[in-house]
Amino acid sequence: MTTNVNRTIKPQEKIQLVAIFDPNAHGPNAIGPISRNVYIQTNSKIIPKLDFRFMGEVVKTRTTPKTEEKEDVGISTEIFQFEETSFDFGTIQQSGGKVQHDFSFTYNGKEPISIT
């Protein structure tokens, strides 16, 4: 699924990218490990593309969910400062509905930048 944002981010502005995964979207037999990437394209000449990743394990039956662990990768550049660039949902019940995670980052440039 592609969503066009077409938004300008001002210097020092903090935004959230919300990634939503529907474990039942691929039918009742779609179980097992999942890994998805979310991309943001910018007009930055230094970092024209940002890549975020989330993963998990889709199961049919109820299991004890894995404790949520946020990966603090500490990626920082002169333009973007990320709190994290990947997230593991752990075990996801196929019939449990959509799951989501917000990726937060701050734009530290000097001029507004457009993202798509």
Secondary structure, DSSP 4 states (H G I P E B T S, - for coil): ------EEE-TT-EEEEEEEE-TTTT-TT--EEEEEEEEEEBS-SS--EEEEEEEEEEESS--PPPPPEE-----B-SSEEES-SEEEEEEEETTS--EEEEEEEEE--SS-EEE-
